[in-house]
């Protein structure tokens, strides 16, 4: 858990780059999920083709009360205004007005979930206990076995990026700066 707290210092972009270097599919990035409201997160996967929401404001209220730090939904949610008032981070594919009561049911808890999208046809498997890092750039899943290596790579890459940024702000040209600092 300490590694996750350290990883939170960095953006999902930084972490995804490190995970790509470690061979994690798609850098752990979950394409198509975006933030709808501003360390243990809830991950919900809804089968494709459902037009109703599988998550709503009441579920977020309860999750927040139980200590969850946010929710990631591979599917639809509703009650946008309730979520904004809750200030509970929520990332999802889409919204829907219809509720879940008559359309969806929970099929499993703490089970591996296969994530795919039109752009990511090879499934990214999310296991119970995987770390979730989510910010304005997107959602990244970090397998705990990769957390220590990922953290070291992220720190190194971040330092290089800061030097690159400083050089570019000083007027150095992009190509030679990248070649000098990133090779």
C-alpha positions in Angstrom: 0.0 0.0 0.0 3.0 2.3 0.6 3.9 1.9 -3.0 0.5 3.0 -4.1 0.7 6.1 -2.0 4.0 6.9 -3.6 2.6 6.2 -7.1 -0.2 8.7 -6.5 2.4 11.5 -6.8 2.6 10.8 -10.5 0.1 11.1 -13.3 -1.6 8.1 -14.9 0.5 9.0 -18.0 3.8 8.5 -16.1 2.6 5.2 -14.6 1.3 3.9 -17.9 4.7 4.6 -19.6 6.5 2.7 -16.9 4.1 -0.2 -17.1 4.6 -0.4 -20.9 8.3 -0.7 -20.2 7.6 -3.5 -17.8 5.5 -5.4 -20.4 2.0 -4.8 -18.9 -0.6 -4.9 -21.7 -1.6 -1.4 -22.8 0.4 0.0 -19.9 -2.5 -0.9 -17.7 -4.5 1.9 -19.4 -8.3 1.4 -19.6 -9.3 3.2 -22.8 -12.6 5.0 -23.0 -13.1 5.7 -19.3 -13.3 9.3 -18.3 -13.8 11.2 -15.1 -17.3 12.5 -14.4 -16.6 14.0 -10.9 -13.7 15.3 -9.1 -7.1 4.0 -2.1 -9.2 1.5 -2.4 -11.5 1.9 -5.4 -14.5 0.1 -6.5 -14.3 -1.4 -10.1 -17.6 -2.3 -11.7 -17.9 -4.1 -15.1 -21.2 -4.0 -16.9 -21.7 -6.3 -20.0 -21.9 -4.5 -23.3 -25.3 -3.7 -24.8 -27.1 -2.6 -21.6 -28.8 0.8 -21.8 -29.5 1.2 -18.1 -27.1 2.4 -15.4 -25.3 -0.2 -13.3 -24.3 2.4 -10.7 -25.9 5.5 -9.1 -25.6 8.1 -6.5 -26.9 5.9 -3.6 -24.2 3.3 -4.4 -21.5 6.0 -4.4 -22.8 7.5 -1.1 -22.6 4.1 0.6 -19.2 3.3 -1.0 -17.8 6.7 0.2 -19.2 6.0 3.7 -17.4 2.6 3.7 -14.1 4.3 2.9 -13.8 3.8 -0.9 -11.8 6.5 -2.6 -13.6 6.3 -5.9 -15.3 4.1 -8.4 -14.3 3.0 -11.9 -17.2 1.7 -14.0 -16.8 -0.2 -17.3 -20.4 0.7 -18.2 -23.1 3.2 -17.5 -23.9 5.3 -14.4 -26.5 7.9 -13.5 -27.1 10.7 -11.0 -24.4 13.0 -12.3 -25.5 15.9 -10.0 -25.4 13.7 -6.9 -21.9 12.6 -7.8 -20.7 16.2 -8.2 -22.2 17.1 -4.8 -20.5 14.0 -3.2 -17.1 15.0 -4.5 -16.5 11.2 -5.0 -14.2 10.4 -8.0 -16.0 8.5 -10.6 -14.8 7.3 -14.0 -17.1 5.6 -16.5 -17.9 4.9 -20.1 -21.2 6.7 -20.3 -24.3 7.8 -18.5 -27.9 6.4 -18.6 -31.1 7.7 -17.1 -32.5 4.2 -16.4 -31.7 2.6 -13.1 -30.3 -0.9 -12.5 -33.2 -2.3 -10.5 -35.0 -4.1 -13.3 -32.2 -4.4 -15.8 -28.9 -5.6 -14.1 -27.8 -7.9 -11.3 -24.5 -8.4 -9.6 -22.9 -11.6 -10.9 -19.7 -11.7 -8.8 -17.7 -9.8 -6.2 -13.9 -9.8 -6.0 -13.5 -11.7 -9.2 -11.1 -11.0 -12.1 -12.7 -8.8 -14.8 -11.7 -8.7 -18.5 -11.6 -5.2 -19.8 -11.8 -4.5 -23.6 -12.8 -1.6 -25.8 -13.0 -1.0 -29.5 -9.4 0.1 -29.4 -8.2 -2.6 -26.9 -9.5 -5.9 -28.2 -7.0 -8.0 -26.3 -8.4 -8.2 -22.8 -6.7 -6.5 -19.9 -7.5 -8.6 -16.8 -8.1 -6.7 -13.6 -7.7 -8.8 -10.5 -9.0 -8.2 -7.0 -6.2 -6.3 -5.2 -4.8 -4.6 -8.3 -4.0 -0.9 -7.7 -6.1 1.7 -9.5 -4.6 5.0 -10.3 -7.1 7.4 -11.9 -6.8 11.1 -12.7 -7.8 13.6 -15.4 -5.7 11.7 -18.0 -7.3 8.4 -17.5 -7.4 5.1 -15.5 -4.4 2.8 -15.1 -4.4 -0.6 -13.4 -1.2 -1.6 -11.6 -0.7 -5.2 -10.8 0.9 -5.3 -7.3 3.8 -7.5 -8.6 4.9 -4.6 -10.8 4.4 -1.8 -8.3 8.0 -1.5 -7.0 9.5 -1.6 -10.4 6.9 0.7 -11.8 7.6 3.2 -9.0 11.3 3.2 -9.7 10.8 3.7 -13.5 8.2 6.5 -12.9 10.6 8.4 -10.6 13.4 8.1 -13.1 11.2 9.1 -16.1 9.7 12.0 -14.1 13.1 13.4 -13.3 14.1 13.2 -17.0 10.8 14.9 -18.0 11.5 17.7 -15.6 15.0 18.2 -17.0 13.5 18.1 -20.6 10.8 20.6 -19.7 13.4 23.0 -18.2 15.6 22.7 -21.2 12.7 23.4 -23.6 11.6 26.3 -21.5 15.1 27.7 -21.8 14.8 27.6 -25.5 16.7 24.4 -26.4 15.3 22.6 -29.5 13.1 19.6 -29.1 15.0 16.9 -31.1 18.5 17.3 -29.6 17.1 17.8 -26.1 15.1 14.6 -26.3 18.1 12.7 -27.8 20.4 14.0 -25.1 18.1 13.4 -22.1 16.1 10.4 -23.0 18.7 8.1 -24.5 
